[in-house]
């Protein structure tokens, strides 16, 4: 009889724990240009350890509207609340995707663009001096319709994009980088979801792709609930400081 009672208590406790875990929102991670979903690995490890379900989307990097539509469809398929997280150009994508997604409760911009209606990534990155990306780009790859794919030269990738990770890791990232179209970087956003959805920001003060001053300006414009500036961090702050990025995401998940 005692064994049956103990087993029943264990089952009940397990059910409560599972129910508590189910209450946590799903974190949807959207990478940016010149990266891929593996750039979130360190963040994913920490989030999953803390009980958060995670989806790292393979961002097509084709255009703001089509990429936003794709991520929106991924989010719509989740039957939970969602914390939508974007890195770099991924910020433009989550901003677009969130507009038609009622289950998105928080936005997190990780060294990311937070565009207003009519803003482009190119214009925002050039709003303040400091970006050194343009001279590091490789010869564009021509596509149909006059569109071009853009890569960072592998020889310049580490210093430009990921200066605070090891050279060995930077070399791997350079080889596996995914290209973005010039169309995507020059396409205007159609919405400003951060005006309606609470937003959090985290970025490094040594970012060479998007000037830190521009990132801070966008955070202030969005009324960021929390802005974390990581000293010495590069554009890939989620790779070099996954603990700090995961903490901001968890703050957004609990709406602190």
VEXNU-488473 format. One line per field, with one value per atom (N, C-alpha, C): residue number from 0; atom name; x, y, z. Coordinates in Angstrom, 2 decimals. Example, Ala and Ser with C-alpha at 12.3 -4.5 7.8 and 13.67 -1.06 7.14 Angstrom:
# residues 2
num (0:0:0:1:1:1)
atome (N:CA:C:N:CA:C)
x (13.19:12.30:13.20:12.85:13.67:12.90)
y (-5.69:-4.50:-3.30:-2.25:-1.06:0.03)
z (7.80:7.80:7.80:7.08:7.14:7.87)
# end
This chain:
# residues 256
num (0:0:0:1:1:1:2:2:2:3:3:3:4:4:4:5:5:5:6:6:6:7:7:7:8:8:8:9:9:9:10:10:10:11:11:11:12:12:12:13:13:13:14:14:14:15:15:15:16:16:16:17:17:17:18:18:18:19:19:19:20:20:20:21:21:21:22:22:22:23:23:23:24:24:24:25:25:25:26:26:26:27:27:27:28:28:28:29:29:29:30:30:30:31:31:31:32:32:32:33:33:33:34:34:34:35:35:35:36:36:36:37:37:37:38:38:38:39:39:39:40:40:40:41:41:41:42:42:42:43:43:43:44:44:44:45:45:45:46:46:46:47:47:47:48:48:48:49:49:49:50:50:50:51:51:51:52:52:52:53:53:53:54:54:54:55:55:55:56:56:56:57:57:57:58:58:58:59:59:59:60:60:60:61:61:61:62:62:62:63:63:63:64:64:64:65:65:65:66:66:66:67:67:67:68:68:68:69:69:69:70:70:70:71:71:71:72:72:72:73:73:73:74:74:74:75:75:75:76:76:76:77:77:77:78:78:78:79:79:79:80:80:80:81:81:81:82:82:82:83:83:83:84:84:84:85:85:85:86:86:86:87:87:87:88:88:88:89:89:89:90:90:90:91:91:91:92:92:92:93:93:93:94:94:94:95:95:95:96:96:96:97:97:97:98:98:98:99:99:99:100:100:100:101:101:101:102:102:102:103:103:103:104:104:104:105:105:105:106:106:106:107:107:107:108:108:108:109:109:109:110:110:110:111:111:111:112:112:112:113:113:113:114:114:114:115:115:115:116:116:116:117:117:117:118:118:118:119:119:119:120:120:120:121:121:121:122:122:122:123:123:123:124:124:124:125:125:125:126:126:126:127:127:127:128:128:128:129:129:129:130:130:130:131:131:131:132:132:132:133:133:133:134:134:134:135:135:135:136:136:136:137:137:137:138:138:138:139:139:139:140:140:140:141:141:141:142:142:142:143:143:143:144:144:144:145:145:145:146:146:146:147:147:147:148:148:148:149:149:149:150:150:150:151:151:151:152:152:152:153:153:153:154:154:154:155:155:155:156:156:156:157:157:157:158:158:158:159:159:159:160:160:160:161:161:161:162:162:162:163:163:163:164:164:164:165:165:165:166:166:166:167:167:167:168:168:168:169:169:169:170:170:170:171:171:171:172:172:172:173:173:173:174:174:174:175:175:175:176:176:176:177:177:177:178:178:178:179:179:179:180:180:180:181:181:181:182:182:182:183:183:183:184:184:184:185:185:185:186:186:186:187:187:187:188:188:188:189:189:189:190:190:190:191:191:191:192:192:192:193:193:193:194:194:194:195:195:195:196:196:196:197:197:197:198:198:198:199:199:199:200:200:200:201:201:201:202:202:202:203:203:203:204:204:204:205:205:205:206:206:206:207:207:207:208:208:208:209:209:209:210:210:210:211:211:211:212:212:212:213:213:213:214:214:214:215:215:215:216:216:216:217:217:217:218:218:218:219:219:219:220:220:220:221:221:221:222:222:222:223:223:223:224:224:224:225:225:225:226:226:226:227:227:227:228:228:228:229:229:229:230:230:230:231:231:231:232:232:232:233:233:233:234:234:234:235:235:235:236:236:236:237:237:237:238:238:238:239:239:239:240:240:240:241:241:241:242:242:242:243:243:243:244:244:244:245:245:245:246:246:246:247:247:247:248:248:248:249:249:249:250:250:250:251:251:251:252:252:252:253:253:253:254:254:254:255:255:255)
atome (N:CA:C:N:CA:C:N:CA:C:N:CA:C:N:CA:C:N:CA:C:N:CA:C:N:CA:C:N:CA:C:N:CA:C:N:CA:C:N:CA:C:N:CA:C:N:CA:C:N:CA:C:N:CA:C:N:CA:C:N:CA:C:N:CA:C:N:CA:C:N:CA:C:N:CA:C:N:CA:C:N:CA:C:N:CA:C:N:CA:C:N:CA:C:N:CA:C:N:CA:C:N:CA:C:N:CA:C:N:CA:C:N:CA:C:N:CA:C:N:CA:C:N:CA:C:N:CA:C:N:CA:C:N:CA:C:N:CA:C:N:CA:C:N:CA:C:N:CA:C:N:CA:C:N:CA:C:N:CA:C:N:CA:C:N:CA:C:N:CA:C:N:CA:C:N:CA:C:N:CA:C:N:CA:C:N:CA:C:N:CA:C:N:CA:C:N:CA:C:N:CA:C:N:CA:C:N:CA:C:N:CA:C:N:CA:C:N:CA:C:N:CA:C:N:CA:C:N:CA:C:N:CA:C:N:CA:C:N:CA:C:N:CA:C:N:CA:C:N:CA:C:N:CA:C:N:CA:C:N:CA:C:N:CA:C:N:CA:C:N:CA:C:N:CA:C:N:CA:C:N:CA:C:N:CA:C:N:CA:C:N:CA:C:N:CA:C:N:CA:C:N:CA:C:N:CA:C:N:CA:C:N:CA:C:N:CA:C:N:CA:C:N:CA:C:N:CA:C:N:CA:C:N:CA:C:N:CA:C:N:CA:C:N:CA:C:N:CA:C:N:CA:C:N:CA:C:N:CA:C:N:CA:C:N:CA:C:N:CA:C:N:CA:C:N:CA:C:N:CA:C:N:CA:C:N:CA:C:N:CA:C:N:CA:C:N:CA:C:N:CA:C:N:CA:C:N:CA:C:N:CA:C:N:CA:C:N:CA:C:N:CA:C:N:CA:C:N:CA:C:N:CA:C:N:CA:C:N:CA:C:N:CA:C:N:CA:C:N:CA:C:N:CA:C:N:CA:C:N:CA:C:N:CA:C:N:CA:C:N:CA:C:N:CA:C:N:CA:C:N:CA:C:N:CA:C:N:CA:C:N:CA:C:N:CA:C:N:CA:C:N:CA:C:N:CA:C:N:CA:C:N:CA:C:N:CA:C:N:CA:C:N:CA:C:N:CA:C:N:CA:C:N:CA:C:N:CA:C:N:CA:C:N:CA:C:N:CA:C:N:CA:C:N:CA:C:N:CA:C:N:CA:C:N:CA:C:N:CA:C:N:CA:C:N:CA:C:N:CA:C:N:CA:C:N:CA:C:N:CA:C:N:CA:C:N:CA:C:N:CA:C:N:CA:C:N:CA:C:N:CA:C:N:CA:C:N:CA:C:N:CA:C:N:CA:C:N:CA:C:N:CA:C:N:CA:C:N:CA:C:N:CA:C:N:CA:C:N:CA:C:N:CA:C:N:CA:C:N:CA:C:N:CA:C:N:CA:C:N:CA:C:N:CA:C:N:CA:C:N:CA:C:N:CA:C:N:CA:C:N:CA:C:N:CA:C:N:CA:C:N:CA:C:N:CA:C:N:CA:C:N:CA:C:N:CA:C:N:CA:C:N:CA:C:N:CA:C:N:CA:C:N:CA:C:N:CA:C:N:CA:C:N:CA:C:N:CA:C:N:CA:C:N:CA:C:N:CA:C:N:CA:C:N:CA:C:N:CA:C:N:CA:C:N:CA:C:N:CA:C:N:CA:C:N:CA:C:N:CA:C:N:CA:C:N:CA:C:N:CA:C:N:CA:C:N:CA:C:N:CA:C:N:CA:C:N:CA:C:N:CA:C:N:CA:C:N:CA:C:N:CA:C:N:CA:C:N:CA:C:N:CA:C:N:CA:C:N:CA:C:N:CA:C:N:CA:C:N:CA:C:N:CA:C:N:CA:C:N:CA:C:N:CA:C:N:CA:C:N:CA:C:N:CA:C:N:CA:C:N:CA:C:N:CA:C)
x (0.83:0.00:0.87:1.92:2.84:3.52:3.94:4.60:3.67:2.38:1.41:1.25:1.21:1.05:2.25:3.46:4.68:4.71:4.33:4.31:3.32:2.15:1.14:1.64:2.31:2.88:3.92:4.76:5.81:5.20:4.15:3.49:2.87:2.22:1.60:2.64:3.74:4.81:5.40:5.59:6.11:5.17:3.87:2.90:2.93:3.09:3.17:4.40:5.51:6.74:6.60:6.00:5.81:4.87:3.83:2.90:3.59:4.46:5.21:6.12:6.79:7.68:6.89:5.67:4.85:4.40:4.38:3.97:5.02:6.24:7.29:7.10:7.31:7.14:8.22:7.93:8.93:9.80:11.10:12.03:12.36:12.04:12.33:13.49:14.59:15.83:16.01:16.29:16.43:17.81:18.67:20.02:19.99:21.09:21.18:22.08:22.51:23.37:24.73:25.36:26.72:26.85:25.71:25.69:24.74:24.55:23.54:22.98:22.06:21.38:22.32:23.48:24.42:25.04:24.92:25.46:24.73:23.60:22.83:23.14:24.06:24.25:24.48:25.35:25.65:24.44:23.65:22.43:21.40:21.26:20.29:20.59:21.86:22.24:21.78:21.95:21.56:20.05:19.36:17.90:17.26:17.73:17.14:17.44:18.61:18.93:17.95:17.47:16.53:15.07:14.86:13.52:12.75:13.43:12.73:12.76:11.61:11.62:12.19:12.99:13.69:13.55:13.37:13.42:14.38:15.42:16.36:16.04:15.47:14.99:16.15:16.06:17.00:16.47:16.97:16.52:16.94:16.01:16.38:17.32:17.25:18.12:17.90:16.64:16.32:15.70:14.74:14.13:13.41:13.23:12.59:11.18:10.41:9.02:8.89:9.65:9.52:10.12:11.22:11.80:10.88:10.29:9.35:8.13:7.65:6.50:6.83:8.04:8.45:8.53:9.21:9.33:7.95:7.10:5.74:4.98:5.19:4.53:5.07:6.38:6.96:6.34:6.25:5.69:4.22:3.47:2.05:1.82:2.78:2.65:2.91:3.36:3.62:2.38:1.96:0.74:1.09:2.09:2.51:2.76:2.94:3.47:4.90:5.34:6.66:7.45:8.73:9.70:10.48:10.38:10.98:12.29:13.38:14.72:15.40:15.98:16.67:18.06:19.00:20.36:20.58:21.14:21.54:20.35:20.48:19.37:18.15:18.38:17.27:16.33:16.82:15.94:14.88:15.27:14.30:13.27:13.72:12.83:11.83:12.29:11.34:10.37:10.84:9.97:8.82:9.13:8.12:7.23:7.86:7.11:6.12:6.49:5.66:4.33:4.28:3.08:1.82:1.96:0.80:0.77:1.52:1.65:1.16:-0.07:-0.68:-0.02:0.73:1.33:2.72:3.21:4.51:4.30:4.91:4.72:5.90:7.08:8.27:9.18:9.92:10.94:12.30:13.31:14.67:15.56:16.23:17.11:18.56:19.26:20.64:21.57:22.22:23.04:22.28:21.02:20.07:19.41:18.97:18.17:16.76:16.24:14.84:14.22:13.85:13.42:12.02:11.85:10.53:10.02:8.77:8.22:9.06:9.52:10.32:11.81:12.24:13.68:14.26:15.52:16.24:17.45:17.97:19.17:20.35:20.47:21.58:21.53:20.36:20.23:20.50:20.00:20.21:21.67:22.36:23.77:24.63:24.14:24.89:24.44:23.48:22.93:23.99:24.89:26.00:27.29:28.40:29.66:30.14:30.94:31.54:31.49:30.54:30.48:31.64:32.35:33.45:33.16:31.89:31.51:31.79:31.41:31.44:32.77:33.91:35.19:35.59:34.92:35.28:34.45:33.50:32.64:33.38:33.10:33.70:32.97:33.49:32.84:31.44:30.40:29.03:28.79:27.87:27.49:26.19:26.21:25.00:23.95:22.70:21.57:20.59:19.55:18.53:17.86:17.45:16.70:17.55:18.85:19.72:20.05:19.56:19.85:21.23:21.91:23.25:23.33:24.07:24.37:25.66:25.65:26.80:27.41:28.72:29.50:30.55:31.08:32.27:33.49:34.54:35.77:36.22:36.56:36.97:38.19:39.09:40.30:39.99:38.85:38.48:37.42:36.87:35.70:35.94:37.03:37.26:37.32:38.14:38.31:37.05:36.36:35.17:33.96:33.73:32.46:32.50:33.64:33.69:35.03:35.48:36.83:37.05:35.98:36.15:35.89:35.86:35.88:37.26:37.59:38.91:39.08:40.31:40.56:40.12:40.26:39.84:38.33:37.59:36.13:35.72:36.41:36.11:36.33:37.36:37.65:36.52:35.99:34.87:33.62:33.39:32.23:32.34:33.56:33.77:33.45:33.86:33.64:32.17:31.42:30.03:29.04:29.52:28.63:27.60:26.40:25.34:25.17:25.02:24.95:23.58:23.58:22.33:22.27:21.07:20.95:21.07:21.57:21.60:20.18:19.24:17.84:17.35:17.70:17.24:17.75:19.02:19.60:19.04:18.55:18.03:16.52:15.84:14.38:13.79:12.83:12.20:11.25:11.24:10.31:8.91:7.92:6.53:5.80:6.42:5.79:6.84:6.36:7.25:6.63:6.84:6.19:6.61:7.80:8.29:7.47:6.62:5.75:4.60:4.31:3.20:3.65:4.81:5.28:6.51:6.56:7.72:9.02:10.08:11.35:12.52:13.49:14.74:15.90:17.02:18.17:19.46:20.34:21.68:22.63:23.79:24.77:26.14:27.18:28.53:28.98:29.87:30.34:31.51:31.89:32.95:32.41:31.12:30.47:30.98:31.46:31.96:30.98:29.93:28.93:27.88:27.28:26.30:26.90:27.09:27.71:26.95:27.65:26.99:26.08:26.48:25.64:24.29:24.29:23.04:22.18:22.83:22.11:21.48:22.24:21.71:20.56:20.68:19.62:18.34:18.47:17.28:16.64:17.47:16.94:16.15:16.71:16.02:14.73:14.78:13.59:12.48:12.87:11.88:11.38:11.92:11.52:11.91:13.12:13.62:13.39:12.85:12.63:13.92:14.91:16.23:17.24:18.30:19.35:20.67:21.29:22.57:23.65:24.66:25.80:26.99:27.49:28.57:29.91:30.72:32.01:32.92:33.45:34.41:33.80:32.47:31.83:31.70:31.87:31.78:30.32:30.14:28.79:28.13:28.92:28.33:28.37:27.76:27.74:27.08:26.19:25.52:26.48:27.53:28.53:29.57:30.03:31.10:30.60:29.34:28.77:27.36:27.25:25.92:25.19:25.96:25.33:24.57:25.19:24.55:23.34:23.46:22.34:21.19:21.49:20.44:19.72:20.47:19.86:18.86:19.21:18.27:17.03:17.22:16.08:15.16:15.75:14.95:14.24:14.89:14.20:12.99:13.16:12.05:10.94:11.34:10.36:9.51:10.13:9.39:8.90:9.18:8.74:9.22:10.52:11.10:11.45)
y (-1.20:0.00:1.25:1.25:2.38:2.62:1.52:1.64:2.28:1.90:2.46:3.95:4.33:5.74:6.55:6.04:6.73:6.89:5.85:5.91:6.95:7.01:7.98:9.40:9.62:10.94:11.31:10.34:10.59:10.96:10.24:10.52:11.91:12.25:13.57:14.67:14.49:15.48:15.64:14.49:14.55:15.29:15.07:15.77:17.26:17.66:19.08:19.71:18.98:19.50:19.66:18.66:18.73:19.86:20.06:21.14:22.48:22.59:23.84:24.11:23.06:23.22:23.63:23.07:23.37:24.82:25.46:26.86:27.79:27.34:28.21:28.41:29.63:29.89:29.20:28.97:28.46:29.62:29.41:30.43:30.10:31.02:30.85:31.76:31.16:31.87:32.01:33.24:33.51:34.14:33.41:33.92:35.00:35.70:36.76:36.39:37.42:37.21:36.69:35.91:35.39:34.43:33.91:32.96:31.83:30.91:29.87:29.53:28.58:28.27:27.76:27.20:26.70:27.82:29.05:30.17:30.32:29.67:29.73:28.56:27.68:26.44:26.68:27.62:27.89:28.42:29.25:29.79:28.67:27.83:26.73:25.81:25.48:24.60:25.16:26.45:27.08:27.17:27.51:27.61:26.26:25.24:23.91:23.38:23.70:23.31:23.92:25.11:25.80:25.50:24.52:24.04:24.71:25.51:26.18:25.35:25.15:24.55:25.57:25.09:25.99:25.50:26.45:26.19:27.19:26.70:27.57:27.47:28.53:28.52:28.72:28.04:28.28:29.45:30.63:31.85:31.82:31.97:31.89:33.01:34.20:35.33:35.79:35.76:36.15:37.55:37.85:39.18:39.34:40.59:40.85:40.28:40.53:40.08:38.57:37.95:36.50:35.76:36.26:35.62:35.79:36.99:37.22:36.33:36.13:35.25:33.82:33.37:32.01:31.81:32.72:32.60:32.71:33.56:33.67:32.35:31.62:30.32:29.31:29.37:28.50:28.82:30.09:30.52:30.12:30.27:29.93:28.45:27.62:26.19:25.77:26.68:26.39:26.72:25.82:26.04:26.52:27.38:27.94:29.43:30.13:31.48:31.41:32.49:32.50:33.74:33.53:34.62:34.56:35.61:35.64:36.41:35.75:36.30:36.41:37.57:37.74:38.30:37.78:38.31:39.08:40.29:41.08:41.30:40.91:41.01:40.23:39.22:38.46:39.34:40.50:41.43:41.99:42.30:42.76:41.68:40.43:39.29:39.06:39.07:38.84:40.00:41.20:42.37:42.19:41.62:41.36:40.19:39.12:37.89:38.08:38.91:39.07:39.76:40.51:41.30:40.45:39.27:38.41:37.22:37.29:36.13:36.51:36.12:36.51:35.88:34.79:34.10:34.63:35.65:36.25:37.25:36.97:37.80:38.72:38.39:39.21:39.13:40.21:40.25:40.50:39.78:40.01:40.27:41.42:41.83:41.65:40.73:40.38:40.98:42.09:42.83:42.96:43.37:43.24:44.56:44.59:45.70:45.61:46.77:46.88:47.99:47.69:48.73:49.27:50.52:51.12:50.91:51.24:51.14:52.01:51.42:52.15:52.07:51.59:51.45:50.26:50.37:49.24:48.94:47.72:47.36:48.23:48.49:49.32:50.72:51.31:52.67:52.70:51.74:51.72:51.50:50.62:50.37:51.58:52.43:53.62:54.88:54.76:55.93:56.63:55.80:56.32:55.73:56.43:55.89:54.69:53.84:52.73:51.38:51.16:49.87:49.76:48.64:48.38:47.16:46.82:45.61:45.71:46.81:46.91:46.51:46.99:46.63:45.17:44.46:43.05:42.08:42.58:41.69:41.12:39.87:39.21:39.64:39.20:39.47:38.87:39.70:39.18:38.05:37.16:36.06:36.43:36.60:37.02:35.91:36.31:35.39:35.86:35.10:35.49:36.79:37.57:38.78:39.95:39.85:40.95:40.99:40.02:39.95:39.32:39.69:39.15:38.61:37.52:36.97:37.59:37.90:38.54:37.63:37.54:36.83:37.78:37.45:38.12:37.32:37.98:37.28:36.43:35.19:34.32:34.87:35.51:36.06:37.21:37.87:39.02:38.68:37.48:37.12:37.25:36.68:36.67:38.07:38.91:40.26:41.10:40.93:41.74:41.27:39.99:39.44:38.81:38.24:37.40:37.51:38.73:38.95:38.41:38.21:37.73:36.23:35.49:34.02:33.56:32.32:31.83:31.87:31.96:31.99:30.69:29.58:28.29:28.26:28.75:28.78:29.79:30.92:31.91:31.38:30.56:29.96:29.03:28.26:27.38:28.18:29.24:30.09:30.74:31.13:31.74:30.77:29.52:28.51:28.11:28.20:27.74:28.90:30.12:31.28:31.13:31.64:31.61:33.01:33.13:34.44:35.08:36.40:37.15:37.89:38.13:38.86:40.37:41.07:42.53:43.09:42.38:42.79:42.84:41.82:41.75:42.93:43.28:44.37:45.73:45.83:47.10:47.20:46.17:46.15:46.82:47.69:48.41:47.53:47.72:47.00:47.57:46.71:47.14:47.35:46.92:47.03:47.42:47.72:47.98:47.29:45.97:45.17:45.57:46.14:46.54:47.68:48.30:49.35:48.77:47.48:46.83:45.70:45.11:43.95:44.35:44.03:44.39:43.83:44.63:44.27:44.36:43.47:43.43:43.50:44.08:44.24:43.81:43.16:42.84:42.92:43.57:43.71:44.01:43.90:44.17:45.57:46.13:47.48:47.49:46.29:46.20:45.65:45.83:45.35:46.16:45.47:46.15:46.10:45.30:45.24:46.33:46.40:47.44:48.30:49.59:50.43:50.36:50.17:50.14:51.34:52.50:53.68:53.50:52.85:52.58:51.58:50.56:49.56:50.18:51.04:51.72:52.66:53.33:54.24:53.47:52.31:51.50:50.96:50.58:50.09:51.18:52.37:53.50:53.83:53.84:54.14:53.13:51.88:50.81:50.76:51.60:51.55:50.25:49.79:48.50:48.35:47.20:46.92:46.61:46.12:45.84:45.89:46.65:46.73:46.36:45.29:44.81:45.04:45.79:46.05:45.26:44.33:43.45:44.03:44.35:44.99:44.08:44.61:43.87:42.84:42.72:41.68:42.12:41.17:41.39:41.30:41.25:41.13:39.82:38.77:37.47:37.29:38.21:38.18:36.90:36.30:35.07:33.89:33.97:32.91:33.09:34.32:34.59:34.74:35.13:35.33:34.73:33.42:32.80:32.91:32.96:33.08:34.40:35.48:36.80:36.91:36.36:36.41:35.54:34.36:33.48:34.14:34.86:35.54:36.60:37.37:38.38:37.71:36.60:35.88:35.36:34.85:34.34:35.48:36.64:37.81:38.17:38.11:38.40:37.37:36.12:35.04:35.22:35.75:35.97:37.41:38.20:39.61:40.41:40.25:41.00:42.40)
z (0.00:0.00:0.00:0.82:0.91:-0.43:-1.10:-2.41:-3.44:-3.38:-4.31:-4.06:-2.76:-2.39:-2.86:-2.63:-3.04:-4.55:-5.27:-6.73:-7.22:-6.55:-6.94:-6.73:-5.59:-5.30:-6.35:-6.71:-7.71:-9.04:-9.44:-10.71:-10.69:-9.56:-9.43:-9.50:-8.78:-8.79:-10.19:-10.85:-12.21:-13.14:-12.95:-13.78:-13.55:-12.28:-11.95:-12.58:-12.51:-13.10:-14.61:-15.24:-16.69:-17.07:-16.24:-16.51:-16.37:-15.36:-15.15:-16.34:-16.83:-17.98:-19.21:-19.34:-20.51:-20.52:-19.35:-19.26:-19.85:-19.97:-20.49:-21.99:-22.45:-23.89:-24.70:-25.95:-26.88:-27.34:-27.34:-27.82:-29.27:-30.17:-31.59:-31.95:-32.39:-32.68:-34.18:-34.62:-36.05:-36.30:-37.01:-37.27:-38.34:-38.49:-39.48:-40.64:-41.37:-42.53:-42.11:-42.99:-42.82:-41.63:-41.17:-40.06:-40.41:-39.49:-39.66:-38.29:-38.23:-36.98:-35.89:-36.28:-35.29:-34.46:-34.91:-34.13:-32.80:-32.65:-31.40:-30.46:-30.83:-30.06:-28.57:-28.25:-26.84:-26.10:-26.75:-26.15:-25.97:-26.99:-26.91:-25.73:-25.56:-24.45:-23.12:-22.91:-21.65:-21.51:-22.58:-22.50:-22.23:-22.92:-22.71:-21.31:-20.80:-19.42:-18.43:-18.75:-17.87:-18.22:-19.10:-19.36:-20.47:-21.29:-22.38:-23.65:-24.30:-25.63:-26.62:-27.56:-28.48:-29.92:-30.84:-32.27:-32.88:-33.56:-34.27:-35.76:-36.30:-37.68:-38.66:-39.79:-40.89:-41.71:-41.43:-42.09:-43.56:-44.51:-45.93:-46.39:-45.77:-46.13:-47.57:-48.01:-49.39:-49.46:-48.59:-48.56:-47.23:-46.80:-45.52:-45.50:-46.55:-46.54:-46.64:-47.53:-47.69:-46.49:-45.95:-44.76:-43.56:-43.44:-42.35:-42.46:-43.68:-43.91:-43.52:-43.88:-43.56:-42.04:-41.36:-39.89:-39.24:-39.79:-39.26:-39.35:-40.42:-40.57:-39.55:-39.28:-38.25:-36.90:-36.58:-35.30:-35.19:-36.28:-36.26:-35.99:-36.34:-36.11:-34.68:-33.87:-32.46:-31.64:-30.81:-30.03:-28.62:-28.53:-27.26:-27.45:-26.33:-26.41:-26.94:-27.56:-28.20:-27.81:-27.55:-27.47:-28.78:-29.57:-30.90:-30.82:-31.21:-31.04:-32.40:-32.71:-33.98:-33.81:-34.59:-34.61:-35.91:-35.81:-36.97:-37.92:-39.18:-40.13:-39.63:-38.81:-38.22:-37.43:-36.94:-36.25:-37.18:-38.41:-39.41:-39.69:-39.69:-39.99:-38.86:-37.60:-36.50:-36.38:-36.69:-36.67:-37.66:-38.81:-39.85:-39.45:-38.96:-38.65:-37.52:-36.55:-35.35:-35.64:-36.72:-37.01:-37.15:-37.72:-37.91:-36.99:-35.90:-34.99:-33.60:-33.29:-32.03:-30.81:-31.02:-29.88:-29.53:-30.26:-29.90:-28.77:-27.62:-26.44:-26.18:-26.72:-26.49:-27.71:-27.94:-28.99:-28.35:-28.83:-28.34:-29.54:-29.52:-30.61:-30.16:-30.80:-30.44:-31.50:-31.15:-32.13:-33.43:-33.31:-34.41:-34.79:-36.04:-36.52:-35.93:-35.53:-35.09:-35.92:-37.16:-38.10:-37.85:-38.21:-38.28:-39.71:-39.94:-41.29:-42.23:-43.32:-44.30:-44.10:-42.93:-42.66:-43.43:-43.84:-44.41:-43.54:-43.66:-42.91:-43.31:-44.60:-45.09:-44.49:-44.47:-43.94:-42.44:-41.72:-40.27:-39.91:-40.65:-40.35:-40.69:-41.59:-41.96:-41.26:-40.35:-39.67:-38.81:-38.24:-37.44:-38.00:-37.87:-38.38:-37.56:-38.20:-37.46:-38.13:-39.06:-39.73:-40.73:-40.67:-41.60:-42.47:-42.60:-43.33:-44.83:-45.45:-46.92:-47.54:-47.04:-47.68:-47.51:-46.59:-46.34:-47.17:-47.94:-48.73:-49.93:-50.21:-51.37:-52.64:-53.78:-55.06:-55.03:-55.29:-55.23:-56.22:-55.86:-56.74:-57.44:-58.76:-59.48:-59.51:-59.30:-59.34:-60.42:-60.62:-61.60:-61.18:-62.16:-61.87:-61.40:-61.53:-61.13:-59.67:-58.91:-57.47:-57.27:-56.18:-55.92:-54.49:-54.35:-53.03:-52.50:-51.22:-50.59:-49.53:-49.53:-48.52:-47.96:-46.78:-46.27:-46.71:-47.16:-47.51:-46.32:-46.59:-45.49:-44.76:-45.49:-44.86:-43.91:-44.10:-43.28:-42.23:-42.31:-41.52:-40.01:-39.53:-38.09:-37.51:-38.06:-37.50:-37.67:-38.76:-39.02:-38.23:-38.21:-37.76:-36.36:-36.03:-34.83:-34.11:-33.90:-33.38:-31.97:-31.21:-29.84:-29.68:-30.78:-30.69:-31.13:-30.89:-31.28:-32.79:-33.23:-34.68:-35.33:-34.62:-35.17:-35.38:-34.40:-34.54:-35.61:-35.64:-36.66:-38.07:-38.23:-39.54:-39.97:-39.03:-39.33:-39.70:-38.95:-39.21:-40.59:-40.96:-42.27:-43.40:-43.22:-44.26:-44.39:-43.29:-43.29:-43.36:-43.51:-43.56:-44.68:-44.42:-45.43:-46.00:-47.30:-47.94:-47.79:-47.89:-47.92:-49.25:-49.75:-50.99:-50.73:-51.72:-51.61:-51.52:-52.13:-52.06:-50.62:-49.84:-48.44:-47.63:-47.82:-47.04:-47.44:-48.66:-49.13:-49.14:-48.64:-48.66:-47.42:-47.62:-46.51:-45.73:-44.42:-43.55:-43.70:-43.54:-43.72:-42.40:-41.31:-39.99:-38.95:-37.76:-36.61:-35.40:-35.32:-34.28:-32.87:-32.74:-31.42:-30.82:-31.62:-31.08:-30.27:-30.50:-29.80:-28.89:-29.19:-28.43:-27.61:-26.32:-25.48:-26.06:-25.99:-26.61:-25.64:-25.87:-25.11:-26.11:-25.68:-26.56:-25.86:-26.62:-26.13:-27.32:-27.10:-28.17:-27.57:-28.40:-27.95:-28.30:-27.49:-27.78:-28.76:-29.28:-30.28:-31.60:-31.83:-33.06:-34.25:-35.29:-36.49:-37.66:-37.53:-38.60:-38.44:-37.27:-36.96:-35.85:-36.07:-35.05:-33.72:-32.61:-31.31:-31.05:-31.57:-31.39:-32.07:-33.24:-33.95:-33.18:-32.62:-31.84:-30.60:-29.93:-28.75:-29.10:-30.24:-30.69:-30.99:-31.64:-31.93:-30.66:-29.69:-28.41:-27.70:-27.70:-27.05:-27.78:-29.09:-29.89:-29.62:-29.42:-29.20:-27.77:-26.90:-25.50:-24.85:-25.15:-24.64:-23.14:-22.76:-21.34:-20.61:-21.37:-20.81:-21.96:-21.77:-22.78:-22.12:-22.62:-22.07:-23.11:-22.74:-23.62:-23.09:-23.89:-23.44:-23.86:-22.91:-23.16:-23.98:-25.07:-25.89:-26.81:-26.83:-27.64:-29.09:-29.98:-31.42:-31.88:-33.18:-33.75:-33.37:-33.13:-32.76:-31.24:-30.55:-29.08:-28.56:-29.33:-28.87:-28.92:-29.75:-29.81:-28.71:-28.53:-27.56:-26.13:-25.97:-24.62:-24.55:-24.77:-24.78:-23.45:-22.35:-21.03:-20.89:-21.33:-21.21:-22.14:-23.33:-24.27:-23.78:-23.29:-22.75:-21.58:-20.75:-19.60:-20.06:-21.07:-21.58:-22.16:-22.87:-23.44:-22.33:-21.28:-20.17:-19.45:-19.38:-18.81:-19.66:-20.97:-21.87:-21.73:-21.52:-21.37:-20.12:-19.07:-17.82:-17.72:-18.78:-18.85:-17.65:-17.33:-16.20:-16.63)
# end
